[in-house]
Amino acid sequence: MISKSRQQNLITIWLVIAGVLSAGAIVTYRQFSEIDEQSRYVNHTHLTLSCLDDIQTNCLQVENANRALALTSEPKYFEQKQTAKAAAFDKLKDFQHLTVDNFQQQKLIPRLSDVMTERFAVADKISEIAKVNIPRSPEIQTVVSKGSSITALLDSLVGQMKAEEERLLVVRLRHQSEETQRTRMTLFALGCFALFCLAIAVWMIWIYFKESKESELLFRAIFDNTYQFTGMLAADGKIINANKTSLDFSDVKSEDVAGVNFWDLTWWNDAANNINGRERIRKAVEDAGNGKFVQLETDVYNRRNQKITIDMSLKPILDESGKVLFIIPEGRDITQRVKIENTLKINEHKLKSLLACLAEGVYQVDQNGNVIYLNAAAETMLGYSQSEIMGKNMHDLIHTNTPSGEVRSITQCSMLNVIRDRQIHREPEDFYQRKDGSFVPVEFVSSPIIEGDECVGAVIAFQDITLRKESENRVSEFYSTVSHELRTPLTSIRGALRLLEGGKGGEIGEKAMKLVKMGRTECDRLVRLINDMLDIRKIEAGKLELKPILLKASLPIAEALENLAPYAAENHVKLRSDIIEDFSFQADQDRLTQILTNLISNAIKFSPADGTVLIKVGSGNVFPDGSKSVRFEVIDNGCGISEAAQQKLFGLFQQVDSSDSRAKGGTGLGLAITKALVEQHRGKIGIISKENEGSTFWFELPLDNTEIPVIENATSDATTSEKPVLLLVEDDVTLSTLLTFSLQDTYQVKHADSVEAACVALKQWKPMAILLDLHLPDGHGDDLIDKMKDSDDTKNIPIVTMSGQENKMRNLSQPVIIDFLKKPFDEATLRAALLRAQQSQVDKTAHILVAEDDELTVALLKDQIERLGHTCRTVRTGEEALEAIQHSHIDLLVLDLGMPGVGGAGVIEALKQAGSDVPLIVYTARDLSTTEKRRLSLGPFGATKHLTKSVDTDEDFLNAVKDMLNRLPAQAKN
């Protein structure tokens, strides 16, 4: 078949040829018309000349007849004269008519007529004179002479007219010749073009037949060699044609099936279902013959008597009126596909049977989050049967609500994010809502289902972590109890040994001093081990919080070098720092000092005697988010670390073997804690080392330009001419004696060992500050604080609390809790806290905004905040919170995430965009993951605290409020 474009080209060529030939024919016709016109002009000229000749001839005949009449007087000559005279004037009239368009001739005709009239008059006069006079008489000669002159004039006029006509004749003959020549050339060109068109036509016909033949061959090649069974049927179902695949399948020839009913083929010889099979095909052909498209699946037998499954279609081909011209049957062998589908069904059944036996809940959703499968464990844990929730949105059923009443939109659904980002998502803690409305804590993994380039759904596996959370709580309580029971005596032991070592217990011998130092060293080691284990526990639980401030790089380095100077001297190692640029950046100073201390102490530990440990500070690499960084390097010239050892260096309880004969000690926790602390600062840590070439431990922290005052070294002297009174409330006699002995050079230390004794002491003295142990024989430390708030004399006394447990005070109802000291603590930490107590401004009133929609929670929070001495304003929606922040001064925002309208997450996002630096406490009923805490925070870190309503106590909330209001200013003063 000729292609459509080729057909269009052929039509265009034919139209051009036809147009050119038509134009040539028109031109030729016009040229022939011009030649005919010129011929008429030539004939007209000849006719005009003939008229002039006739005029001359008739005038001559008039003269001849007149002479004959004069000589003979015979009447016949008179008639001849009259006839010639009439003829002459008639020809003159004809000439006048022929030359009507010739102005020059028309001017001469009247003159010629007058001359002819005069000549004929002279002739008549000659005849009359001749009758009475003799010939050659003078009178006759005179008249004859006059007639001759008139005749000459007549001939002259006729000659002048002839000359004009002959001139026109020459011009017209030339025009006729030119037109004839042009016509010949046009006819020649048209003839050549006609021959060219004939050649084109012959070529096009040849191309048409050639392409038709190629198209036929191509059609037959495709038609016969396609793997599909196809052919052509008449509207009544008789076979017109069949392709080679169909014929080979049945082992027949085309002439064997031509004209046979389609349903009578041997294809349909299914012995078990022969009659029904043929009837199905006949009915399908009948429907196609009525203009319907028919598709069906059927079984046939090939020539080897093998059963084949065919996917068949019958498509009717209609004319413009809708009449069926013929039917195109097509069939595909889908035997393998059917086998695969059956296998997949069997495997799917096996997989579902396997999933049904799993203890983990498993469900599958489509790309819209609608359920398409739910295993038995999931049914049990969620309380739904598969039939109940099939096709329903899983987020709407189990993930929209939280135990706190917060509503999560589907765009915030962590289990369905996998469909959008196509990455496996793990959530260690979340809540699913059961059918009965209760909630189950779960851990889940969501995996995408990818088909081609499209994510078509996800599979979510989850498990109930109720027992795990209970176990974690028990472990946490165990850590707290052990911590308290160990830290209190350790504080006393370490303090006593330090006092003995400092000579405050009197002179002791050299051997005894050696034993004291050994005991103090081992006590410090035991304290470090306890602290490391608790830090690891906090890191694992995600509860190690940073208190970042803006500080200079030189401060933690100086502190770490000062702390490690005795250790370096003991190992004969020199410490040196090289601060290329003293960057200012955000970090937790205590934790950064801990990081540097761990790395430097390791460097000292593995450095040879007389070695040097260098601490360098300079610019680091640019982080992926585009932020710059500060780089710390701790460089030693020790034994180095092998590549194999580097792979496990930052793991828990990992220690690097050393060829050094010295005992190195250590727990193997330091580098693991260091790595976790660096990463919590959003930094990176690594090592560059080769065996016998020393090691370089490095870490990089991001630089943030947050406007927080830079901490400078505080050396203010708290002593006055009169020592301030310090009330020590501690029931442990050993520790109270040690603290009194340690602080008596600066303070007047007054001691109380119970809540009741402390109340009596407060009446006797007005202490500058109170150093309060939270665990007392007759109550908790906050019991004393509650009693203090009832009196104007005591409610504003600053308090420094201490305990062997983690910071879990029950109800801090005063805004004067300056610090919390975790036993054991060193003397420098204690004195720094007491100094902050002296410098604290306890009469400051803060303006706190609570954004919470639950009325009971609002009432409780407002009561607690006002008991702290601060003002509290409450709003119910996110919009109201944003308006209040915009138009009022707010010192602290307490924000619930599950409010109506904008919601807590929307408020945080709006504050970020506005660049707000308002301190924030996120107070929600849902446990937030580390990722969620980072997203729901203002500032890089530290400007926001996250509390969980069901986990954190009222004491935790009040402590967070005090920390957000007092911590930064207090540290700045330090």
Stockholm file with secondary structure:
# STOCKHOLM 1.0

chainA/1-974         MISKSRQQNLITIWLVIAGVLSAGAIVTYRQFSEIDEQSRYVNHTHLTLSCLDDIQTNCLQVENANRALALTSEPKYFEQKQTAKAAAFDKLKDFQHLTVDNFQQQKLIPRLSDVMTERFAVADKISEIAKVNIPRSPEIQTVVSKGSSITALLDSLVGQMKAEEERLLVVRLRHQSEETQRTRMTLFALGCFALFCLAIAVWMIWIYFKESKESELLFRAIFDNTYQFTGMLAADGKIINANKTSLDFSDVKSEDVAGVNFWDLTWWNDAANNINGRERIRKAVEDAGNGKFVQLETDVYNRRNQKITIDMSLKPILDESGKVLFIIPEGRDITQRVKIENTLKINEHKLKSLLACLAEGVYQVDQNGNVIYLNAAAETMLGYSQSEIMGKNMHDLIHTNTPSGEVRSITQCSMLNVIRDRQIHREPEDFYQRKDGSFVPVEFVSSPIIEGDECVGAVIAFQDITLRKESENRVSEFYSTVSHELRTPLTSIRGALRLLEGGKGGEIGEKAMKLVKMGRTECDRLVRLINDMLDIRKIEAGKLELKPILLKASLPIAEALENLAPYAAENHVKLRSDIIEDFSFQADQDRLTQILTNLISNAIKFSPADGTVLIKVGSGNVFPDGSKSVRFEVIDNGCGISEAAQQKLFGLFQQVDSSDSRAKGGTGLGLAITKALVEQHRGKIGIISKENEGSTFWFELPLDNTEIPVIENATSDATTSEKPVLLLVEDDVTLSTLLTFSLQDTYQVKHADSVEAACVALKQWKPMAILLDLHLPDGHGDDLIDKMKDSDDTKNIPIVTMSGQENKMRNLSQPVIIDFLKKPFDEATLRAALLRAQQSQVDKTAHILVAEDDELTVALLKDQIERLGHTCRTVRTGEEALEAIQHSHIDLLVLDLGMPGVGGAGVIEALKQAGSDVPLIVYTARDLSTTEKRRLSLGPFGATKHLTKSVDTDEDFLNAVKDMLNRLPAQAKN
#=GR chainA/1-974 SS CCCHHHHHHHHHHHHHHHHHHHHHHHHHHHHHHHHHHHHHHHHHHHHHHHHHHHHHHHHHHHHHHHHHHHHHCCHHHHHHHHHHHHHHHHHHHHHHHHTTTCHHHHHHHHHHHHHHHHHHHHHHHHHHHHHHSCTTCHHHHHHHHHHHHHHHHHHHHHHHHHHHHHHHHHHHHHHHHHHHHHHHHHHHHHHHHHHHHHHHHHHHHHHHHHHHHHHHHHHHHHHHHSSSEEEEEETTSBEEEECHHHHHHHTCCHHHHTTSBGGGSGGGCCGGGHHHHHHHHHHHHHHHHTTCCEEEEEEEECTTCCEEEEEEEEEEEECTTSCEEEEEEEEEECHHHHHHHHHHHHHHHHHHHHHHHCSSEEEEEETTSBEEEECHHHHHHHCCCHHHHTTSBHIIIIISBCTTCCBCCGGGCTTTHHHHHCSCEEEEEEEEECTTSCEEEEEEEEEEEEETTEEEEEEEEEEECHHHHHHHHHHHHHHHHHHHHHHHHHHHHHHHHHHHHTTTTCCCCHHHHHHHHHHHHHHHHHHHHHHHHHHHHHHHHTCCCCCCEEEETHHHHHHHHHHHHHHHHHTTCEEEEEESSCCEEEECHHHHHHHHHHHHHHHHHTSCTTCEEEEEEEECCCCTTSCCEEEEEEEECSSCCCHHHHHTTTSTTCCCCCSSSSCCCCCSCHHHHHHHHHHHTTCEEEEEECTTSCEEEEEEEECCCCCCCCCCCCCCCCCCSSCCEEEEECSCHHHHHHHHHHHTTTSEEEEESSHHHHHHHHHHCCCSEEEEESEETTEEHHHHHHHHTTCTTTTTCCEEEEESSCSCCSCCCSTTEEEEEESSCCHHHHHHHHHHHHHCCTTCCCEEEEECCCHHHHHHHHHHHHHTTCEEEEESSHHHHHHHHHHSCCSEEEECSCCSTTHHHHHHHHHHHHTCCCCEEEEESSCCCHHHHHHTCSSSSSSEEEEETTTSCHHHHHHHHHHHHHHHHHHHHC
#=GC SS_cons         CCCHHHHHHHHHHHHHHHHHHHHHHHHHHHHHHHHHHHHHHHHHHHHHHHHHHHHHHHHHHHHHHHHHHHHHCCHHHHHHHHHHHHHHHHHHHHHHHHTTTCHHHHHHHHHHHHHHHHHHHHHHHHHHHHHHSCTTCHHHHHHHHHHHHHHHHHHHHHHHHHHHHHHHHHHHHHHHHHHHHHHHHHHHHHHHHHHHHHHHHHHHHHHHHHHHHHHHHHHHHHHHHSSSEEEEEETTSBEEEECHHHHHHHTCCHHHHTTSBGGGSGGGCCGGGHHHHHHHHHHHHHHHHTTCCEEEEEEEECTTCCEEEEEEEEEEEECTTSCEEEEEEEEEECHHHHHHHHHHHHHHHHHHHHHHHCSSEEEEEETTSBEEEECHHHHHHHCCCHHHHTTSBHIIIIISBCTTCCBCCGGGCTTTHHHHHCSCEEEEEEEEECTTSCEEEEEEEEEEEEETTEEEEEEEEEEECHHHHHHHHHHHHHHHHHHHHHHHHHHHHHHHHHHHHTTTTCCCCHHHHHHHHHHHHHHHHHHHHHHHHHHHHHHHHTCCCCCCEEEETHHHHHHHHHHHHHHHHHTTCEEEEEESSCCEEEECHHHHHHHHHHHHHHHHHTSCTTCEEEEEEEECCCCTTSCCEEEEEEEECSSCCCHHHHHTTTSTTCCCCCSSSSCCCCCSCHHHHHHHHHHHTTCEEEEEECTTSCEEEEEEEECCCCCCCCCCCCCCCCCCSSCCEEEEECSCHHHHHHHHHHHTTTSEEEEESSHHHHHHHHHHCCCSEEEEESEETTEEHHHHHHHHTTCTTTTTCCEEEEESSCSCCSCCCSTTEEEEEESSCCHHHHHHHHHHHHHCCTTCCCEEEEECCCHHHHHHHHHHHHHTTCEEEEESSHHHHHHHHHHSCCSEEEECSCCSTTHHHHHHHHHHHHTCCCCEEEEESSCCCHHHHHHTCSSSSSSEEEEETTTSCHHHHHHHHHHHHHHHHHHHHC
//
